[in-house]
């Protein structure tokens, strides 16, 4: 029962935080400069998540040709740039990672 109450409580808190921001933003005018800056937040967050995974696979910088994650990431970036298709980008990245890990071991 404690687990379910905890999950319910966490869900309510998350919902309240998101709802409060939506209600607040209806009443506040965001300057254009701030709107332009906020467009880069998703890119910055994603970069902060995946760049360490690509460059630090074993806890230290690895720019060697044997870094399968780096190569797979680069292939996924190329796929994303060429196709603009999220699912295809994920498929290319994961497929390349699996193949490169098998080949480079």
N, C-alpha and C positions, 0 to 999 in steps of 0.2 A: 504493500500500500504506500509505503514511503517513497518508493521509486516513482509510482504514478503521480503522487502529489508533487514531487520534485519536478518531474517532466511538465506537468500542467503549470506549475508556478513559473518555470523557466519560459514556457511558451507565452504565458500572459505578460511577463516582463518584457520579452522581446517584442510582442505585439504592441504593448504600451509605448515602448521607446520609438518604434516606427510610426505609430499613430501620432505621437506627440510632435514628431518632426514634420509630418504632413500638415497637421493643424497649425503649427508655428509658421511654416513656410507659406501658408495661405495668407497670413496677416503681415508678413514681412516682404519687402521688395528687395530682391537680391540685385546688386549692381551688375551691369554687363561684364565688367572686368572679372568679377567673382564667378559668374556663370562660365566665362571662357576658361578660367582656371580649373573649375570643377570638372570640365570635360576630360581632363587628363588624370583624374583620380583612378578610374578603373585600370588604365595602362600602368600607372605607378604601382598600384597594389599587385597586379598580376606579375609585373617585373620583379617586385620584391619577393614574390613567392617562387617563381620558376628560375630566376637567374642563379641563386645559390644551388639549386638542385642540378643545374647544368654544369656549373663551374666547380662545385665543391662536392662531388659524388662520394668521396671517402673522407670528408672533413678537411681536406686541403685542396688548394687550387690545382686543377688538373686540366691543362690545355693540350695534352698529348693526343696523338691520333688514335690511341686506344680508349679514349673516353666516349663510350657508346652513347651516353646521355647527351653529350654536347652535339654529336653528329645528328642524333635523332631530333634534338631540339632545333637545330639549324634546318633540317629537312621539313619539320613542321612549320617553321617560320616561312620558308619558301612556299609551301603549300597554302598557307594562310594568305600570303601576299598575292599568289596567282589566282586562287579560287574564291576567297572571301567566304568559304564554307566551313563552319565550325566543326561539324561532324567529320568531314573529310580531313580537316587538319588534325583532329584527334586520332583518326584512323591512321593517317600517314605517320604521325609521331609515334604512336604506340607500336605500329607494325615495324617501323624502322628500329625502334628500341629493342624489340624482341629479336629481330633478325640480327642486329649488330651485337647484341649480348651473346647470342649463340655463336656467331662467327668469331668475335674477338676474344673469346675465352679459351 
